Amino acid sequence: MLKYQLPMLSCYKNQSKSTKEKSVVGKECIVFPTYAYRNPQVPSEWIIQSKGWTVSFEKELDLKRRLLKFITKCISGKLEGNPLFDRRFKYFLAKGNKHRSLRLQVTDDMGKLIQPFTLRSSDNGLFSAQLHLPDSPTRPLTHLWLREVNKKDRRRPMGAYDGWISLIEPDGVSVISDIDDTIKQTHVTSGARTVLNNTFFCPSQPVPGMAAHYRQWYQLGISFHYVSNSPIQLARMLLNFLQNHQFPPGSLHLRDLQHILSELIEPPGQSKIETIRAILKDFPHRQFVLIGDSGESDLDVYTQIATEFPQQILKIYIRHVPTEPTEVQTDSNKIMVESDQVNFDPTDIQQTKEETQESIKPTTQLASLVIPEPVTAILPQMSSSEAELRERVAEAQKLLSDVDIVLFEHVNELEIKK
């Protein structure tokens, strides 16, 4: 068992004072676990890369209620509510608290204040800033906490609602790990409906052995960064997953996708590339191991990163995720057709033709929120052939003379030589 609690979320509070249909019934401030690096100009100072999202939850409007019921039936075939789906999907209906003044505190494990900061959220409720923190020789810590506070919960103990800060020295080894199908079983290659079921309706399951292996590395002094294409609306689910299955603490980096109807216009993996670039630039003297899977664009992303930072990449590991022949795989491109064919009881869900179309649209795009649209679009054509995957790895290896790319299936094939 780990002797610490992984960071999760910060400042959740319930309130239901208004009787209006659009009244706010809850607020939440998600503070992402992050890292700090030493200021190159002032080595006695830490720079914390803070990031978070502050949101409000409104009473469900009639159209939202119908949308939730519609999605539930399309994916699970049930009209009754699914508590797990409700908890996970509500962030896609949440409203960002724009231009909100936020009081943050950096504290130690005991909640002792080290330094306060004040930030303001953007138009979509996101907030991010580089926070400068003087080091102290009397405080030889490996981590700190970042928490959002208010008068009501200022004295609450440290725990599940606070963001972990990894204090990472300039030299050493770090792991940049994907999440879906690398450490968490999502089954991206099995089709969009399977992805949606595993994301919204099923308890998250780890890839066997990965948590224990990562913990062994962590105990050797290796730092971790979890970089995923999942949108920030899945932050709570992913943080719960990392904590419940005892993955070592590390920074969490997700895709900034704020609206359920947002069009995904960037190339697949672009968000990942930009995030990894930023991490490597913050630690120019550290070496990195990149771990991903064959189901998305990790091989292409990591190959590009290794060509840009060849001296910093020790090794690339790609987990082979075979495509299992399922009903979803053969019909995964028919999710819109199947949605159109769902038979509603007119007495159960009353809605106009225009509202029906608006409900179908986000339903069919839901898979693109969980995995990038370009990846979703090619799922039926993706091959699970190990021979073809090895050919892709060989082509990528030709571009990298000094970095090994290793295709693996079992966790015992992973190793790091420091």
N, C-alpha and C positions, 0 to 999 in steps of 0.2 A: 504494500500500500504506500502511496505517496504521502509525504508528511505535510503537504500544503494543499490548499484549495485553488483550483485553477480559476482564473478571472472569468467573470461572466458579464453581467450587465450592471448598470448603475441607476439608482433613483427611480424606482417604480412606485407610483402612488395612485390610489383610487380616489375618485371624486365624482359625485353625481348630484350636483346641486341644481342644475337646470332641468326644467321639464320640457324644454324644446326638443324637437326631433333631432336636431343637429348638435345637441349639447355634448360637451366633452365629458366622457366617463372615465378617462384614465390618461395618464401621461407617463412617458418612459424616456429615460436618457441612456442610450447604449454607448458605453465607453469601451472602445476596442482595446484588447491587450496589445501592447506595443513594445518598442525597444527604445533604448537611449544609447547614444554613442558619444565618445569624447570629442569635444570641440577641437579641430585641428589647430586653430589659432590659440586656444586657451585650454591646454590638456587637463587642467584642474576643473574643467566645467563639463557637465553632461548636457547634451541636447536631446530632448525627448520629442519623438515624432508622434504627437497626440492626434487622435481622430475619434469622432463619435457622431452620433445621430440622435437628435431629440425629436420626439413625435408625440402626437395626441391621438387618442382613439375616440371616435364619436359613436353615439348610438347608431345602430345599424338602420340605415334608411330602407324603405321598402324594396327599392331596386337592388341594393346591396344584399339584402336577405335573399331575394330571388336568385341573384348571381351565385351566392354561396351554395344554395340548394341545388342549383343547376349544375355547378361544377361537381358537387358531391355525387350527384346521380350519374353524370357522364363518366366519371373516373371509377367510382366504387360501386355503382349500380344501386345505391341506397338513397332514399329520400331523407331518412332521419339524420340528425346532425352527428358529426364525428368530432369529438372533443380535440383529438390530436390535430385534425385539419383546421379547426377553428383557431387553436393556439398558434399554429404556424402561419396560416394564411392571413391572419389579421394585420400583419405588418405590410402586406401589399395594399391594404385599404387604409392604412394609417396616414395621417397628415403631418408633414414635417413642420416643426415649430420654427418659423422663420424669424430672423433677427432677434433671437432670444439671448439675453445676457446670462451666461453660465458661470458659476463659481466652481472652480476646480481646485482640488488640493492634492499635493503629492505627500504621501504618508509612508510610514514604515509598517511592518506587520502588525504592530500593536495599535495602529491608527493614529500615532503621534504625528502631528503636523510638521512637515519639513518646509514646505513653501506653498503659498496659495497663488492661483492664477485666475484671471477673468478673461473669458472668450465670448464671442458673439457668433451665433449660428448664421448660416447663409440662407438664401431664399428657400431652399429645400430642406432645411433643418440640419444639414451637415455642418460639422465644425472640425477644423483642423488647424494646427499651429505647431511651430517649433518652440518648445518651452526650454529655457536655459536654467540649469540648476547647478549651483556650485557644489563641487565635491567636498567631502570632509574626511580627513584621515582617521577621525574617531568614529566614522560610520562606514566600515568596510563591508558593504552589502553587495549582494548579487542581483537584487531586485528591489523595486519599490511598488507602490500602488498609486493609481490615479483615480480619483473619485469625484463625482459631482455632488455637491452638498447644498442643503438649504436649511432653514431654521428648524424644520421639523425632524430631520434625520441626521443632524450634525453629529450627534453622539452615538449613533448606531455603531456596532462593532464591525470590524473588517470581515468581509465574506463575499457572498455570491454576487453582490451588486457593484463590484469594484474592478477596475482594469489593471491587470498585471503589467509592470514595466520591467523588461529584462535589461539589466545594465551590462552591455556587451563591450568588452575591451577591443582595442584595435586589431590585435593579433589572435589567431586561433582558427577553428573550423566551425562552420555553420551548415545546417541543413535547410534547404528550401524545399518544402514538401507540398505537393498537391493534396487535395482532400478526397474528392469524389473518385471512387474506384482505385485510389491509391492507399488510403487508410480507412475510407468509409465505403461500404458496399452500396452503390447507386445503380449499377448495371446500365450505364449510359448506352452501351452498344446494343442493348435489348429493345430499344425503342422509346419513344416519347411517353407512352402511357405507363410503361414500367418505371421510368424516371419519376413521373408525377406521383405514382403510387408510393414509391420508396421515399419520396421527399415529403409528401404531405400526409400520408395515411398510415405509414408503417414506422414502428420504432427503428431508430438508426442502428445499424449493425456495423461493427468494425471489420476490416480485413484481418483475418486471424494472424496473431503474432506481431502485428506492426506496433501496437502500443508498447508491449514489453521490450521490443527491440529498440524503439526510440528512447525508452526510459534508460536502457543500458547506455546508449550514446550520451544522453543528457548527464548521467552520472559521471561520465568521462570528461565533462566540461564542454560538450558540443551544444551550441545554441540552435534554436529552431525558429523558423518563419513558415507559417501556413498560408500559402497563396492559392486562392481558388477563383474560378470563374463564377461562382455562385454570387447572387446579388446580396446587398447588405440586408435586405428584408429577411434573409435566412440566418442572420447573425445569432439570434438566440438559440435556434436549433443546433447550429454548429458548435457554439460554445458549450451547450449542454452535452453534446456528443463528446467533445474533447475532454470535458470534466468527468462525465460518467464512465468513460472507458479508460481514464487515467493516462491520457497522452501527456507528455511533458509540456510545461508551459512554454509559450512562445508568442510572437506577434501574429495577429490574424489580419489578412488582407483580402477584401472582397470587392466585387464589382460595384461601382456606383450606379445603381439603377433605381430610379426613384418612382417611376410611374408604371402602373400595370399595362398601359397601352403604349409605352415607349417603343420606338422603332430602334432596333439594334443596327447601327450603321457602321460600326467599326469592324475591322477584320477580326476573324476568330483569333483569340489569344492575345489581342493587342493590349488589353488591360493588364494581363499577366506580365507581358514583356516590360511595360512601363514600370510596374511595381517592382519587378526583380531588378531592373536597371537601377532604380532608386536605392534599393537595399545594397547592391554591390558598390555603388558610388559612396554610400555612407561608410562602408568598410573596405576601403581599397587594399588593405593589407591582409584581410582574412581570406581564407579559401573556403569554397562552397561545394557541397554535394547536392545535385538537383535530382529530386525523386518525383516521378509522375507515372502515368499509365498510358496504355495504347488506345484508350477509348476516345480521347479528345485530341487536342492539338499540342500536347506536352512535348512530344518529340521535336516538332518544328520549333516551338517556343524555346526549348532548352538548347537546340542546335544554334539558333540565332544568337542567344545570349552567350554561348560558349565561343562563337566567332568574334563577338565584340569584347569579351573579357576572358581571353584564353588563359591568362596567367592566374586567374582566380578560381577557375573551375577544376576541381579534383576529378570528378566523375559524374556521369549521368546514368541514372537507373530508370528504366522504363518497365513497369509491371505489365505483363501480357494479360489482357482481359479478353478471353474468348467470347464470341457472341453465341449465346445459347438460342437455338431455334425455339421460338415461342409464338404464341398467337399474336402477341404485340409486335414481334419482329416482322411478321408477314403483312400486318395491316397497320403498321405504325404511321404510315402516311395518310391513313384514312380517318384520322382523329376528327377532322372537320366533318366528314361525311357521317361518321358515327354520331357526332354531336347533333347534326341536323336530324338524325333519325330517332333521337330520344323522344319517347312518347310521354308527354306531360299530362297529368290529370288537370283539366281546365279549372276545376274547383279548388285545386291545391295551389296552383301558381297562375295567377291572372296577370298577363302582361301584353302590351301592344306588340305589333309586328316589329316596330322600330326598336323597342326595348329588347325583344328576343334577339335581334341581330346584334345589339350591343353586348348582350350576354354571351353570345356565341363567340364573338371576336376575342375577348380576353381569355375565354376558355381555350380556344385553339392556339393562343399565343403563350399559354402558361408554361409549356415546355421550354419555350425560348427564354423565359425568365430564369429558369433553373440552369439550363445549359444554353450557350450561345446559339442563335438562330442558324448560322451557317452549319454548325455541327448537327443540329436537329434535322436540318433539311437533307443531310446526306446519310442519316442513320440507316435507311433501308439498303443503301449501296455499300456500306462499310463491310469489309471482309475481316473475318476472324482468323483467316489462314495464317498460321505461324510462319510459313514460308514467305508470304508476301510481307508480313511485318518485319521479318529479318532482312528482307531486301530493302525496306525503307530505312532500317537501322544502318545497313551497310552503306547506303547512299549518303546518309547523314554523317557516318564515320569518315567518309572520304573528305569531308569539309573540315574535319577536326583531327589534326595530326597528333596533338598532345593530350587529348581528352578522350578517355574510353567511354563508350556507350554500352551499357550492359542491359540486356533483356532478361528479366527475371520473372519467376512465377511464385516462388516461395521466399519467405522472409529470411530464411537462413542463408540465402545467396547474397545478402547485403553485407558489406563490410567497408570500413573506413580505416585507412592507414594514415595516421596523423604524422 
